[in-house]
C-alpha cells in the first residue's frame, strides 16, 4: 500500500485537463490511499464537480479506499458541504480550519444538490425536486421554458441509467444543477456524469459499424441512434429541440470524444482527446 497526493489543475474541463488528471490515476494499485489536493481550485462549477466526483469514484473502484479531498479553501468547502458531497461513500472532505458551517436556507436556494441516480424511482424523485426548484428560480418564465430545462435533465439522466451499465437499466449517474446571477442575467448550468461503458460500447450493441467515440457521439446526438436493441426514443433529438428553445449549449465527453454544440448551429464541433475517460459526462449552459 502506498500513499499518493494528486494535485488538481486550476481549470478543470472535459478536455486536456481531464486527460492530465486521469493519467495520474492509471498506475494506481489496489489498497493505495489517495488524496486530491484541491488548493488550486477557487471556484467549483457543476463541470468541475462532476469531474472531481467521477475521478474519485474511479480511484475508489480501483484502490478500494475512500478518496480524501484536501486543502480546500473555506468558501469551496462550504459549497461542497451545502451540496452534500460529504454524503458520498467514496469521498472524505478534510475541513479547513477557517471553514464555517453552512446553514441551509430555502430563501437562498440557488442549486439542486448533488444526486446519485441509480434507478427510475430516483430519477422521478430528482425530477420532481428539480421542477420545484426551477419554478422558484424562474417564476416569470413561461412554463414551456421551465419544461425545456427539465427535459434536458430527464432525457440525459434516463439515457445514462439506461445505457451506461453492462446491461440495460444497470447504470449509475451523478447530477447537479446550479443557478448564477450576474448583472441581472441568469445562467443555469446542469451537469450529468457517469463512469459506465460510454456511448461507443452502447451504440455498438445495435450499430456494430460505429467506428470510434466521436462517431458514437455524432450518431447519438445528431442522428438519433440508440443502444436499445428495440430502437430508441426521442432522446437527443428532444435535447436538441429543448436547447434551441433555451438558446443553450451542450458539452459531451464520452471516452476520448468531445462534442460542443450551441443553438443556432447546424452541426456540432467534435474532436478527439488522447485518453479514453470512462463513461459519459454532459454539461448544459442556458442563459435567460
C-alpha positions as YAML, in Angstrom:
chain: A
units: angstrom
residues:
- id: 1
  name: UNK
  ca: [0.00, 0.00, 0.00]
- id: 2
  name: UNK
  ca: [1.25, 3.46, -0.92]
- id: 3
  name: UNK
  ca: [0.00, 6.95, -0.20]
- id: 4
  name: UNK
  ca: [-0.18, 9.49, -3.02]
- id: 5
  name: UNK
  ca: [-1.30, 13.09, -3.32]
- id: 6
  name: UNK
  ca: [-2.63, 14.16, -6.71]
- id: 7
  name: UNK
  ca: [-2.78, 17.88, -7.41]
- id: 8
  name: UNK
  ca: [-5.86, 19.10, -9.26]
- id: 9
  name: UNK
  ca: [-5.45, 21.52, -12.16]
- id: 10
  name: UNK
  ca: [-6.61, 25.10, -11.71]
- id: 11
  name: UNK
  ca: [-9.11, 24.99, -14.58]
- id: 12
  name: UNK
  ca: [-10.75, 21.56, -14.84]
- id: 13
  name: UNK
  ca: [-12.58, 20.97, -18.11]
- id: 14
  name: UNK
  ca: [-13.76, 17.91, -20.04]
- id: 15
  name: UNK
  ca: [-10.72, 18.09, -22.33]
- id: 16
  name: UNK
  ca: [-6.94, 18.01, -21.86]
- id: 17
  name: UNK
  ca: [-7.19, 18.99, -18.17]
- id: 18
  name: UNK
  ca: [-9.29, 15.88, -17.53]
- id: 19
  name: UNK
  ca: [-6.80, 13.78, -19.53]
- id: 20
  name: UNK
  ca: [-3.90, 15.01, -17.40]
- id: 21
  name: UNK
  ca: [-5.77, 14.18, -14.21]
- id: 22
  name: UNK
  ca: [-6.85, 10.76, -15.49]
- id: 23
  name: UNK
  ca: [-3.30, 9.84, -16.50]
- id: 24
  name: UNK
  ca: [-2.15, 10.41, -12.90]
- id: 25
  name: UNK
  ca: [-4.54, 7.66, -11.75]
- id: 26
  name: UNK
  ca: [-3.75, 4.95, -14.29]
- id: 27
  name: UNK
  ca: [-0.83, 3.39, -12.37]
- id: 28
  name: UNK
  ca: [-2.59, 3.21, -9.01]
- id: 29
  name: UNK
  ca: [-2.82, -0.19, -7.35]
- id: 30
  name: UNK
  ca: [-5.32, -1.81, -5.04]
- id: 31
  name: UNK
  ca: [-5.09, -0.54, -1.45]
- id: 32
  name: UNK
  ca: [-3.32, 2.71, -2.42]
- id: 33
  name: UNK
  ca: [-4.52, 5.69, -0.40]
- id: 34
  name: UNK
  ca: [-5.16, 8.79, -2.49]
- id: 35
  name: UNK
  ca: [-5.55, 12.43, -1.52]
- id: 36
  name: UNK
  ca: [-6.68, 15.03, -4.03]
- id: 37
  name: UNK
  ca: [-5.07, 18.44, -3.46]
- id: 38
  name: UNK
  ca: [-7.76, 21.00, -4.32]
- id: 39
  name: UNK
  ca: [-5.73, 24.07, -3.36]
- id: 40
  name: UNK
  ca: [-5.52, 25.42, -6.95]
- id: 41
  name: UNK
  ca: [-9.32, 25.49, -7.24]
- id: 42
  name: UNK
  ca: [-11.02, 28.65, -6.06]
- id: 43
  name: UNK
  ca: [-14.42, 28.12, -7.67]
- id: 44
  name: UNK
  ca: [-16.32, 24.86, -8.15]
- id: 45
  name: UNK
  ca: [-18.78, 24.79, -11.04]
- id: 46
  name: UNK
  ca: [-21.02, 21.83, -11.93]
- id: 47
  name: UNK
  ca: [-18.47, 20.82, -14.59]
- id: 48
  name: UNK
  ca: [-15.60, 20.85, -12.07]
- id: 49
  name: UNK
  ca: [-17.71, 18.95, -9.56]
- id: 50
  name: UNK
  ca: [-18.73, 16.20, -11.97]
- id: 51
  name: UNK
  ca: [-15.05, 15.69, -12.88]
- id: 52
  name: UNK
  ca: [-13.96, 15.52, -9.24]
- id: 53
  name: UNK
  ca: [-16.73, 13.09, -8.35]
- id: 54
  name: UNK
  ca: [-16.11, 10.90, -11.41]
- id: 55
  name: UNK
  ca: [-12.34, 10.69, -10.89]
- id: 56
  name: UNK
  ca: [-12.83, 9.96, -7.18]
- id: 57
  name: UNK
  ca: [-15.25, 7.14, -7.96]
- id: 58
  name: UNK
  ca: [-12.75, 5.69, -10.44]
- id: 59
  name: UNK
  ca: [-9.98, 5.81, -7.84]
- id: 60
  name: UNK
  ca: [-12.24, 4.23, -5.21]
- id: 61
  name: UNK
  ca: [-13.20, 1.40, -7.58]
- id: 62
  name: UNK
  ca: [-9.53, 0.76, -8.34]
- id: 63
  name: UNK
  ca: [-8.00, 1.01, -4.85]
- id: 64
  name: UNK
  ca: [-10.89, 0.16, -2.58]
- id: 65
  name: UNK
  ca: [-10.11, 3.18, -0.40]
- id: 66
  name: UNK
  ca: [-12.04, 6.39, 0.20]
- id: 67
  name: UNK
  ca: [-10.51, 9.41, -1.58]
- id: 68
  name: UNK
  ca: [-9.65, 12.41, 0.61]
- id: 69
  name: UNK
  ca: [-10.26, 15.92, -0.76]
- id: 70
  name: UNK
  ca: [-7.74, 18.17, 0.98]
- id: 71
  name: UNK
  ca: [-6.55, 21.80, 1.01]
- id: 72
  name: UNK
  ca: [-9.97, 23.11, 0.08]
- id: 73
  name: UNK
  ca: [-10.47, 26.84, 0.52]
- id: 74
  name: UNK
  ca: [-13.14, 27.76, 3.05]
- id: 75
  name: UNK
  ca: [-15.71, 29.01, 0.52]
- id: 76
  name: UNK
  ca: [-15.35, 25.91, -1.64]
- id: 77
  name: UNK
  ca: [-15.62, 23.70, 1.43]
- id: 78
  name: UNK
  ca: [-18.88, 25.36, 2.48]
- id: 79
  name: UNK
  ca: [-20.22, 24.86, -1.04]
- id: 80
  name: UNK
  ca: [-19.24, 21.17, -1.09]
- id: 81
  name: UNK
  ca: [-20.91, 20.70, 2.28]
- id: 82
  name: UNK
  ca: [-24.01, 22.53, 1.04]
- id: 83
  name: UNK
  ca: [-24.38, 20.23, -1.99]
- id: 84
  name: UNK
  ca: [-23.99, 17.04, 0.08]
- id: 85
  name: UNK
  ca: [-20.63, 15.86, -1.27]
- id: 86
  name: UNK
  ca: [-19.87, 14.67, 2.25]
- id: 87
  name: UNK
  ca: [-22.62, 12.05, 1.85]
- id: 88
  name: UNK
  ca: [-20.70, 10.22, -0.88]
- id: 89
  name: UNK
  ca: [-19.35, 6.94, 0.49]
- id: 90
  name: UNK
  ca: [-16.17, 7.19, -1.59]
- id: 91
  name: UNK
  ca: [-15.16, 10.77, -0.67]
- id: 92
  name: UNK
  ca: [-13.87, 12.29, 2.56]
- id: 93
  name: UNK
  ca: [-13.76, 16.07, 2.86]
- id: 94
  name: UNK
  ca: [-10.93, 17.41, 5.01]
- id: 95
  name: UNK
  ca: [-12.26, 20.52, 6.68]
- id: 96
  name: UNK
  ca: [-10.03, 23.61, 6.56]
- id: 97
  name: UNK
  ca: [-9.50, 25.36, 9.88]
- id: 98
  name: UNK
  ca: [-11.05, 28.58, 8.54]
- id: 99
  name: UNK
  ca: [-14.23, 26.95, 7.23]
- id: 100
  name: UNK
  ca: [-17.56, 27.97, 8.70]
- id: 101
  name: UNK
  ca: [-20.55, 25.68, 8.77]
- id: 102
  name: UNK
  ca: [-23.09, 26.42, 6.04]
- id: 103
  name: UNK
  ca: [-26.64, 26.73, 7.28]
- id: 104
  name: UNK
  ca: [-29.28, 25.86, 4.71]
- id: 105
  name: UNK
  ca: [-31.92, 28.44, 3.91]
- id: 106
  name: UNK
  ca: [-34.76, 27.93, 1.47]
- id: 107
  name: UNK
  ca: [-34.81, 31.65, 0.78]
- id: 108
  name: UNK
  ca: [-31.27, 31.47, -0.65]
- id: 109
  name: UNK
  ca: [-31.80, 28.30, -2.63]
- id: 110
  name: UNK
  ca: [-29.86, 28.51, -5.90]
- id: 111
  name: UNK
  ca: [-28.99, 24.92, -6.64]
- id: 112
  name: UNK
  ca: [-30.11, 21.33, -6.81]
- id: 113
  name: UNK
  ca: [-27.79, 19.31, -4.60]
- id: 114
  name: UNK
  ca: [-25.60, 16.54, -5.97]
- id: 115
  name: UNK
  ca: [-27.74, 13.46, -6.51]
- id: 116
  name: UNK
  ca: [-26.76, 9.86, -7.15]
- id: 117
  name: UNK
  ca: [-29.24, 8.30, -9.57]
- id: 118
  name: UNK
  ca: [-29.41, 4.50, -9.64]
- id: 119
  name: UNK
  ca: [-32.91, 3.64, -10.81]
- id: 120
  name: UNK
  ca: [-36.15, 5.00, -12.26]
- id: 121
  name: UNK
  ca: [-37.57, 5.76, -8.81]
- id: 122
  name: UNK
  ca: [-34.65, 8.06, -8.02]
- id: 123
  name: UNK
  ca: [-34.99, 9.67, -11.46]
- id: 124
  name: UNK
  ca: [-38.61, 10.52, -10.64]
- id: 125
  name: UNK
  ca: [-37.68, 11.94, -7.23]
- id: 126
  name: UNK
  ca: [-34.84, 14.05, -8.69]
- id: 127
  name: UNK
  ca: [-37.05, 15.41, -11.48]
- id: 128
  name: UNK
  ca: [-39.88, 16.37, -9.13]
- id: 129
  name: UNK
  ca: [-37.47, 18.10, -6.76]
- id: 130
  name: UNK
  ca: [-35.78, 19.94, -9.64]
- id: 131
  name: UNK
  ca: [-39.11, 21.09, -11.05]
- id: 132
  name: UNK
  ca: [-39.93, 22.79, -7.77]
- id: 133
  name: UNK
  ca: [-36.54, 24.48, -7.61]
- id: 134
  name: UNK
  ca: [-36.67, 25.69, -11.23]
- id: 135
  name: UNK
  ca: [-40.17, 27.09, -10.70]
- id: 136
  name: UNK
  ca: [-38.78, 29.14, -7.80]
- id: 137
  name: UNK
  ca: [-35.75, 30.19, -9.85]
- id: 138
  name: UNK
  ca: [-37.73, 31.38, -12.85]
- id: 139
  name: UNK
  ca: [-41.26, 32.35, -11.78]
- id: 140
  name: UNK
  ca: [-41.61, 34.87, -14.62]
- id: 141
  name: UNK
  ca: [-40.54, 32.48, -17.37]
- id: 142
  name: UNK
  ca: [-43.17, 30.65, -19.46]
- id: 143
  name: UNK
  ca: [-43.94, 27.11, -18.35]
- id: 144
  name: UNK
  ca: [-42.62, 25.87, -21.70]
- id: 145
  name: UNK
  ca: [-39.19, 27.33, -20.89]
- id: 146
  name: UNK
  ca: [-39.08, 25.66, -17.49]
- id: 147
  name: UNK
  ca: [-40.27, 22.38, -19.01]
- id: 148
  name: UNK
  ca: [-37.44, 22.51, -21.54]
- id: 149
  name: UNK
  ca: [-34.92, 22.72, -18.69]
- id: 150
  name: UNK
  ca: [-36.49, 19.64, -17.12]
- id: 151
  name: UNK
  ca: [-36.35, 17.89, -20.49]
- id: 152
  name: UNK
  ca: [-32.57, 18.35, -20.63]
- id: 153
  name: UNK
  ca: [-32.20, 16.74, -17.24]
- id: 154
  name: UNK
  ca: [-34.72, 13.93, -17.65]
- id: 155
  name: UNK
  ca: [-33.56, 12.76, -21.08]
- id: 156
  name: UNK
  ca: [-29.88, 12.87, -20.09]
- id: 157
  name: UNK
  ca: [-30.30, 11.12, -16.75]
- id: 158
  name: UNK
  ca: [-32.61, 8.45, -18.18]
- id: 159
  name: UNK
  ca: [-30.18, 7.84, -21.01]
- id: 160
  name: UNK
  ca: [-27.31, 7.46, -18.56]
- id: 161
  name: UNK
  ca: [-29.17, 4.96, -16.37]
- id: 162
  name: UNK
  ca: [-30.41, 3.02, -19.39]
- id: 163
  name: UNK
  ca: [-27.12, 2.79, -21.30]
- id: 164
  name: UNK
  ca: [-24.11, 3.25, -19.04]
- id: 165
  name: UNK
  ca: [-24.21, -0.21, -17.44]
- id: 166
  name: UNK
  ca: [-23.17, -3.51, -18.94]
- id: 167
  name: UNK
  ca: [-26.87, -4.31, -19.22]
- id: 168
  name: UNK
  ca: [-29.93, -2.09, -19.64]
- id: 169
  name: UNK
  ca: [-31.01, -0.17, -16.52]
- id: 170
  name: UNK
  ca: [-27.81, -1.03, -14.61]
- id: 171
  name: UNK
  ca: [-26.21, 2.40, -14.87]
- id: 172
  name: UNK
  ca: [-25.39, 4.90, -12.13]
- id: 173
  name: UNK
  ca: [-25.01, 8.63, -12.70]
- id: 174
  name: UNK
  ca: [-24.42, 11.86, -10.80]
- id: 175
  name: UNK
  ca: [-26.46, 15.02, -11.33]
- id: 176
  name: UNK
  ca: [-26.34, 18.65, -10.15]
- id: 177
  name: UNK
  ca: [-27.89, 21.96, -11.29]
- id: 178
  name: UNK
  ca: [-26.73, 25.45, -10.35]
- id: 179
  name: UNK
  ca: [-28.11, 28.96, -10.96]
- id: 180
  name: UNK
  ca: [-25.84, 32.01, -11.26]
- id: 181
  name: UNK
  ca: [-26.91, 35.66, -11.41]
- id: 182
  name: UNK
  ca: [-24.77, 38.49, -12.74]
- id: 183
  name: UNK
  ca: [-25.80, 41.97, -13.89]
- id: 184
  name: UNK
  ca: [-29.44, 40.98, -13.87]
- id: 185
  name: UNK
  ca: [-28.82, 37.96, -16.08]
- id: 186
  name: UNK
  ca: [-29.43, 34.37, -15.02]
- id: 187
  name: UNK
  ca: [-27.34, 31.43, -16.17]
- id: 188
  name: UNK
  ca: [-28.16, 27.84, -15.34]
- id: 189
  name: UNK
  ca: [-25.57, 25.07, -15.54]
- id: 190
  name: UNK
  ca: [-26.54, 21.41, -15.42]
- id: 191
  name: UNK
  ca: [-24.07, 18.54, -15.13]
- id: 192
  name: UNK
  ca: [-24.76, 14.82, -15.54]
- id: 193
  name: UNK
  ca: [-21.97, 12.25, -15.45]
- id: 194
  name: UNK
  ca: [-21.31, 8.53, -15.20]
- id: 195
  name: UNK
  ca: [-18.25, 6.29, -15.45]
- id: 196
  name: UNK
  ca: [-20.03, 3.49, -17.28]
- id: 197
  name: UNK
  ca: [-19.42, 1.84, -20.64]
- id: 198
  name: UNK
  ca: [-19.70, 5.03, -22.73]
- id: 199
  name: UNK
  ca: [-21.60, 5.82, -25.92]
- id: 200
  name: UNK
  ca: [-19.35, 3.75, -28.18]
- id: 201
  name: UNK
  ca: [-19.95, 0.47, -26.38]
- id: 202
  name: UNK
  ca: [-23.64, 1.25, -26.01]
- id: 203
  name: UNK
  ca: [-24.19, 2.05, -29.70]
- id: 204
  name: UNK
  ca: [-22.18, -0.92, -30.92]
- id: 205
  name: UNK
  ca: [-24.80, -3.19, -29.39]
- id: 206
  name: UNK
  ca: [-27.10, -2.13, -32.22]
- id: 207
  name: UNK
  ca: [-24.71, -0.42, -34.66]
- id: 208
  name: UNK
  ca: [-21.52, -2.55, -34.69]
- id: 209
  name: UNK
  ca: [-20.14, -0.44, -37.51]
- id: 210
  name: UNK
  ca: [-19.72, 2.57, -35.17]
- id: 211
  name: UNK
  ca: [-16.06, 3.50, -35.63]
- id: 212
  name: UNK
  ca: [-14.96, 5.35, -32.52]
- id: 213
  name: UNK
  ca: [-16.05, 7.65, -29.69]
- id: 214
  name: UNK
  ca: [-16.57, 10.73, -31.87]
- id: 215
  name: UNK
  ca: [-18.61, 8.69, -34.35]
- id: 216
  name: UNK
  ca: [-20.73, 7.43, -31.45]
- id: 217
  name: UNK
  ca: [-21.39, 10.92, -30.08]
- id: 218
  name: UNK
  ca: [-22.35, 12.23, -33.51]
- id: 219
  name: UNK
  ca: [-24.58, 9.23, -34.17]
- id: 220
  name: UNK
  ca: [-26.41, 9.59, -30.87]
- id: 221
  name: UNK
  ca: [-26.78, 13.37, -30.83]
- id: 222
  name: UNK
  ca: [-27.25, 14.24, -34.49]
- id: 223
  name: UNK
  ca: [-28.72, 11.04, -35.97]
- id: 224
  name: UNK
  ca: [-30.79, 9.79, -33.05]
- id: 225
  name: UNK
  ca: [-29.07, 6.40, -32.82]
- id: 226
  name: UNK
  ca: [-29.66, 4.41, -29.66]
- id: 227
  name: UNK
  ca: [-28.10, 1.39, -27.99]
- id: 228
  name: UNK
  ca: [-31.54, -0.03, -27.21]
- id: 229
  name: UNK
  ca: [-31.97, -3.33, -29.11]
- id: 230
  name: UNK
  ca: [-35.62, -2.47, -29.83]
- id: 231
  name: UNK
  ca: [-34.81, 1.03, -31.03]
- id: 232
  name: UNK
  ca: [-34.51, 4.36, -29.26]
- id: 233
  name: UNK
  ca: [-36.95, 7.00, -28.20]
- id: 234
  name: UNK
  ca: [-36.71, 10.69, -28.94]
- id: 235
  name: UNK
  ca: [-33.63, 11.04, -26.73]
- id: 236
  name: UNK
  ca: [-31.11, 13.55, -28.03]
- id: 237
  name: UNK
  ca: [-33.49, 14.89, -30.69]
- id: 238
  name: UNK
  ca: [-35.60, 16.14, -27.79]
- id: 239
  name: UNK
  ca: [-32.49, 17.58, -26.12]
- id: 240
  name: UNK
  ca: [-31.55, 19.47, -29.31]
- id: 241
  name: UNK
  ca: [-35.05, 20.93, -29.59]
- id: 242
  name: UNK
  ca: [-35.02, 21.99, -25.94]
- id: 243
  name: UNK
  ca: [-31.57, 23.58, -26.31]
- id: 244
  name: UNK
  ca: [-32.81, 25.57, -29.28]
- id: 245
  name: UNK
  ca: [-35.76, 26.91, -27.30]
- id: 246
  name: UNK
  ca: [-33.48, 27.73, -24.37]
- id: 247
  name: UNK
  ca: [-30.77, 29.26, -26.57]
- id: 248
  name: UNK
  ca: [-28.37, 26.97, -24.74]
- id: 249
  name: UNK
  ca: [-25.28, 24.88, -25.37]
- id: 250
  name: UNK
  ca: [-24.02, 21.42, -24.50]
- id: 251
  name: UNK
  ca: [-20.64, 19.77, -23.99]
- id: 252
  name: UNK
  ca: [-20.46, 15.98, -24.18]
- id: 253
  name: UNK
  ca: [-17.45, 13.85, -23.39]
- id: 254
  name: UNK
  ca: [-17.63, 10.11, -23.91]
- id: 255
  name: UNK
  ca: [-14.43, 8.08, -23.92]
- id: 256
  name: UNK
  ca: [-11.95, 10.09, -25.97]
- id: 257
  name: UNK
  ca: [-14.61, 12.04, -27.85]
- id: 258
  name: UNK
  ca: [-15.68, 15.61, -27.06]
- id: 259
  name: UNK
  ca: [-18.57, 17.47, -28.69]
- id: 260
  name: UNK
  ca: [-19.52, 21.14, -28.39]
- id: 261
  name: UNK
  ca: [-22.92, 22.22, -29.69]
- id: 262
  name: UNK
  ca: [-24.79, 25.51, -29.42]
- id: 263
  name: UNK
  ca: [-28.26, 26.54, -30.53]
- id: 264
  name: UNK
  ca: [-28.37, 28.13, -33.94]
- id: 265
  name: UNK
  ca: [-25.64, 25.88, -35.37]
- id: 266
  name: UNK
  ca: [-26.44, 23.13, -37.85]
- id: 267
  name: UNK
  ca: [-23.52, 20.94, -36.88]
- id: 268
  name: UNK
  ca: [-21.52, 20.41, -33.68]
- id: 269
  name: UNK
  ca: [-17.78, 20.75, -33.21]
- id: 270
  name: UNK
  ca: [-16.36, 17.30, -32.42]
- id: 271
  name: UNK
  ca: [-12.78, 16.31, -31.68]
- id: 272
  name: UNK
  ca: [-10.76, 13.51, -30.06]
- id: 273
  name: UNK
  ca: [-8.59, 13.51, -26.96]
- id: 274
  name: UNK
  ca: [-5.68, 11.18, -26.22]
- id: 275
  name: UNK
  ca: [-7.21, 9.42, -23.21]
- id: 276
  name: UNK
  ca: [-10.40, 7.36, -23.08]
- id: 277
  name: UNK
  ca: [-12.02, 8.58, -19.89]
- id: 278
  name: UNK
  ca: [-14.70, 6.09, -18.83]
- id: 279
  name: UNK
  ca: [-18.39, 6.80, -19.25]
- id: 280
  name: UNK
  ca: [-20.15, 9.93, -20.44]
- id: 281
  name: UNK
  ca: [-20.19, 13.42, -18.93]
- id: 282
  name: UNK
  ca: [-22.56, 16.15, -20.11]
- id: 283
  name: UNK
  ca: [-22.67, 19.86, -19.27]
- id: 284
  name: UNK
  ca: [-25.50, 22.24, -20.24]
- id: 285
  name: UNK
  ca: [-25.28, 26.05, -20.21]
- id: 286
  name: UNK
  ca: [-28.52, 28.02, -20.52]
- id: 287
  name: UNK
  ca: [-28.82, 31.80, -20.23]
- id: 288
  name: UNK
  ca: [-32.12, 33.54, -19.62]
...
